[in-house]
Amino acid sequence: MNTFNKKSLYAALAGISALGVTGAAEAVSVNPDGLGQALVYPYYTVRDRVALASYNTLLSVVNSTASAKAVKVRFLEGKNSREVLDFNLYLSAKDVWVAAVLPTAAGAGIYTPDASCTQPVVSSSSASPTPFVNYAYTGSAADGADTSLDRTREGYIEIIEMGNIVDGSTTYDAITHIAGVPDCTPLTSASSDTVAGNGGLFGTATLINVLTGDAYGIDAVALDGFSTLPLWFAPGSILPNLANVNPKVSVVTASNATYVTDWAATTNPIDAVSAVLMHNAVHNEFVLDTVVKGATDWVVTMPTKYSYIATGSGNNAGRLFQRNFNGNSGSCDDVTIVQFDREERTISSPTSFSPPPPTQTDSICWEANVITFKGGNILGSKNLANIPTSFEHGWVAMGFPLIGTAGSPAAKHVLYGGASTTATVSGLGIVTGSLAATTFAGLPVVGFAAQAFNNGTLTDGAGKNVQSSYGANFNHKTTRSIQ
């Protein structure tokens, strides 16, 4: 199915290009091959699964191209996407940069054993990592939720290409590795030495808990065609972010139809990125088998939500998302939950989360949500929703229903876009068309399911006891509705 969709996308884009439609080759999309100009890592954590057994998050980003690059690395806490750290990173051609997010006494921090240049310099000591900060949600920036550094312990990560570094420039020479080590000085001309980027970034994160024997590997979601312009900003600037997508055009394939949508007239510049992440349902499995002490958590992250909601009580007066961020109650969006076991028995309940969210209906209330089954909470999250179930294993369909009247500007869980050029694969041909306006149903989400198992103490062939904890993770399966 993936192969068919990729072939459909390529054929459709080729057909659009042949018709002279502008924007198709310069538009943001999710690259199914994992390479792009911007990367979204759905989750990081340093929380304890059990007391004194904390996760570390191991991070990598790879420059697969022959061009040196400047990128912005940003960590956002998971309740309200408030930034807890960012810095500029310089990657030479074919470079890999690695780092680890570690627990600190009060929150979290980062260290890197890597020689690639960072501005400001990131700590190279695991004993004294560069600390995450709470400046963006305390004092005048407070949002009514927890103001402590504990909030920095889980969230998600953005890495955005600011551009290519001109070959032979002062910055290029400073960041190029000689015998494995770059000089990293001077970087004072980095702004003028940066030109539009060409993508080719990919990355992974590993959530690892040595004491409990858990490790979950995550691929970053790659946004290709993010910008045709250089996006260099100085260290200390909160820019660029996902709203800096340029041009404001998205390319999305749903089934065998491709939509190239114009967002130039949007009131929110992040809409084009939201469009490529929009899904009206998320599907995945859960395993709770008693004999292997199975447990399952889902991560459901909404990396553009912060750009649509306000701080305060009541319903969101803006677009797409349902409610404002109301302190420790979060910003809740109603969802539907339908459970299936492996024998096609099903449970559908309007209040299956336990304890019920503040809305008293099934809803997810944070920007990086962890949804656990039967109280397992293998990720130790505080951004938690729990699904009780009598099934030992099965799968769940989580839907994002329309809130309000279809077609109304006040409706939620729907994104209204501008005109689209469409191309549909039909047999060996392509049928092209157009829409005067385009409607994307659902919410912009990314994420995965993590499954943990424990067989208790096992004995190997030599009679020695061995640890028997293990796990696996699986990307969510999703559906789209575009019309």
Secondary structure as GFF3:
##gff-version 3
##sequence-region A 1 483
A	DSSP	alpha_helix	2	18	.	.	.	ID=ss1
A	DSSP	beta_strand	29	30	.	.	.	ID=ss2
A	DSSP	beta_strand	38	45	.	.	.	ID=ss3
A	DSSP	beta_strand	48	50	.	.	.	ID=ss4
A	DSSP	beta_strand	53	54	.	.	.	ID=ss5
A	DSSP	beta_strand	56	63	.	.	.	ID=ss6
A	DSSP	beta_strand	68	77	.	.	.	ID=ss7
A	DSSP	beta_strand	83	91	.	.	.	ID=ss8
A	DSSP	beta_strand	96	103	.	.	.	ID=ss9
A	DSSP	beta_strand	108	111	.	.	.	ID=ss10
A	DSSP	beta_strand	117	119	.	.	.	ID=ss11
A	DSSP	beta_strand	130	131	.	.	.	ID=ss12
A	DSSP	three_ten_helix	135	137	.	.	.	ID=ss13
A	DSSP	three_ten_helix	139	141	.	.	.	ID=ss14
A	DSSP	three_ten_helix	149	153	.	.	.	ID=ss15
A	DSSP	beta_strand	154	165	.	.	.	ID=ss16
A	DSSP	alpha_helix	170	175	.	.	.	ID=ss17
A	DSSP	beta_strand	194	195	.	.	.	ID=ss18
A	DSSP	beta_strand	201	209	.	.	.	ID=ss19
A	DSSP	beta_strand	214	219	.	.	.	ID=ss20
A	DSSP	beta_strand	221	224	.	.	.	ID=ss21
A	DSSP	three_ten_helix	242	244	.	.	.	ID=ss22
A	DSSP	beta_strand	249	254	.	.	.	ID=ss23
A	DSSP	beta_strand	257	262	.	.	.	ID=ss24
A	DSSP	alpha_helix	271	277	.	.	.	ID=ss25
A	DSSP	beta_strand	278	279	.	.	.	ID=ss26
A	DSSP	beta_strand	281	287	.	.	.	ID=ss27
A	DSSP	three_ten_helix	290	292	.	.	.	ID=ss28
A	DSSP	beta_strand	295	301	.	.	.	ID=ss29
A	DSSP	three_ten_helix	305	307	.	.	.	ID=ss30
A	DSSP	three_ten_helix	327	329	.	.	.	ID=ss31
A	DSSP	beta_strand	333	334	.	.	.	ID=ss32
A	DSSP	beta_strand	336	341	.	.	.	ID=ss33
A	DSSP	beta_strand	346	348	.	.	.	ID=ss34
A	DSSP	beta_strand	363	364	.	.	.	ID=ss35
A	DSSP	beta_strand	368	373	.	.	.	ID=ss36
A	DSSP	beta_strand	384	387	.	.	.	ID=ss37
A	DSSP	beta_strand	393	399	.	.	.	ID=ss38
A	DSSP	beta_strand	414	417	.	.	.	ID=ss39
A	DSSP	beta_strand	420	426	.	.	.	ID=ss40
A	DSSP	beta_strand	429	435	.	.	.	ID=ss41
A	DSSP	beta_strand	438	441	.	.	.	ID=ss42
A	DSSP	beta_strand	443	444	.	.	.	ID=ss43
A	DSSP	beta_strand	446	454	.	.	.	ID=ss44
A	DSSP	beta_strand	458	459	.	.	.	ID=ss45
A	DSSP	beta_strand	465	466	.	.	.	ID=ss46
A	DSSP	beta_strand	469	475	.	.	.	ID=ss47
A	DSSP	beta_strand	477	479	.	.	.	ID=ss48
###
